[in-house]
Amino acid sequence: MSEALARIDPVSGSAVFANGVTLTLVEPMARFSLRARQPEALEQLLGFKLPRKIGASLDCAACLGPDEWLLRAAAGTKIASGSGQPVSITEISERSVCLIVEGARAAEVLASGCPLDLDRFAVGRATRTVFETVEIILLRTGEDRFQVEVWRSFAPWLRTALETAALQLR
């Protein structure tokens, strides 16, 4: 039944350009919440290494906690269920969308509502945080490029807040 439903993005796919900052919506992707007290069990099941340090990312996986990872992959990607293994794998593909904030002043835009010191937030880092009061997962994928995972229901508000912050840069 769900295969027949049309996917509707909560925000426009059109890019926003303002004061050297670009906001874009990432194409749909597969997302999985991975949990395991013993990362080796997940690595064996998945067939690749996971980052072990909280806040680190490696290829498509980000370590969000001592036993928690976010795996992001191409839309339609399927992975083993982990049934019978000491792991938890939950597909969360439709829970969130991802906005890219990039440009020379991208960190300034994010700093307008995020409490992190983004000057010290290294490329390759990933963490849960907030933008104003909205929970996000922030990934720094380049010196001037951030990916912001946000729940679909908050995406319209967050895109408007980021666009407003970019437009108000002096």
Residue pairs with C-beta under 8 A, 6 or more apart in sequence:
7 28
7 94
9 25
9 28
9 97
10 97
10 152
10 153
10 155
10 156
11 25
11 97
11 99
11 155
11 156
11 159
12 25
12 159
13 24
13 25
15 22
15 23
15 24
16 22
16 23
16 24
16 159
16 163
16 166
18 163
18 166
18 167
18 169
19 105
19 166
19 167
19 169
20 103
20 104
20 105
20 169
21 101
21 102
21 103
21 104
21 105
21 106
21 108
21 109
21 166
21 169
22 100
22 101
22 102
22 103
23 99
23 100
23 101
23 159
23 162
23 163
23 166
24 99
24 100
24 102
25 97
25 98
25 99
25 100
25 159
26 97
26 98
26 99
26 100
26 147
27 75
28 75
28 93
29 72
29 73
29 74
29 75
29 93
29 98
30 72
30 73
30 74
30 75
30 76
30 77
30 78
30 91
30 93
31 70
31 71
31 72
31 73
31 91
31 92
31 93
31 95
31 96
31 149
32 70
32 71
32 73
32 79
32 89
32 90
32 91
32 92
32 93
33 68
33 69
33 70
33 71
33 88
33 89
33 90
33 92
34 42
34 50
34 61
34 68
34 69
34 70
34 71
34 87
34 88
34 89
35 67
35 68
35 69
35 87
35 88
35 89
36 42
36 67
36 86
36 87
36 88
37 67
37 86
38 86
39 50
39 52
39 67
41 85
41 86
41 87
42 50
42 69
42 82
42 87
42 89
43 49
43 50
45 79
45 80
45 82
45 85
45 87
45 89
46 71
46 79
46 80
48 59
48 61
49 58
50 58
50 61
50 63
50 69
51 57
51 58
51 61
51 62
51 63
51 69
52 63
53 63
54 63
54 64
54 65
54 66
55 63
55 125
55 126
55 127
56 62
56 63
56 124
56 125
56 126
57 63
57 124
57 125
57 126
57 139
60 71
60 72
60 73
61 69
61 70
61 71
61 72
62 69
62 70
62 72
62 126
62 137
62 139
63 69
63 126
64 70
64 126
64 127
64 128
64 137
70 126
70 137
70 149
71 79
72 98
73 79
75 93
79 89
80 89
81 89
82 88
82 89
94 152
95 151
95 152
96 137
96 149
96 150
96 151
96 152
97 149
97 150
97 152
97 155
98 147
98 148
98 149
98 150
99 147
99 148
99 150
99 155
99 158
99 159
99 162
100 145
100 146
100 147
100 148
101 109
101 110
101 145
101 146
101 147
101 148
101 162
102 142
102 144
102 145
102 146
103 144
104 144
105 166
105 169
106 144
106 145
106 146
107 118
107 119
107 121
107 144
107 146
108 165
108 169
109 162
109 165
109 166
109 169
110 116
110 118
110 131
110 138
110 146
110 148
110 162
110 165
111 118
112 165
112 168
113 130
113 131
113 132
113 161
113 165
114 129
114 130
114 131
114 136
114 138
115 129
115 130
116 127
116 129
116 138
118 140
121 127
121 138
121 140
122 140
123 140
123 141
123 142
123 143
124 140
124 141
125 139
125 140
126 137
126 138
126 139
126 140
127 137
127 138
128 135
128 136
128 137
128 138
129 135
129 136
129 137
129 138
130 136
131 148
131 150
131 158
131 161
131 162
132 161
134 150
134 154
134 157
134 158
135 150
135 151
135 154
136 148
136 149
136 150
136 158
137 148
137 149
137 150
138 146
138 147
138 148
138 149
139 146
139 147
139 148
139 149
140 146
141 147
148 158
148 162
150 158
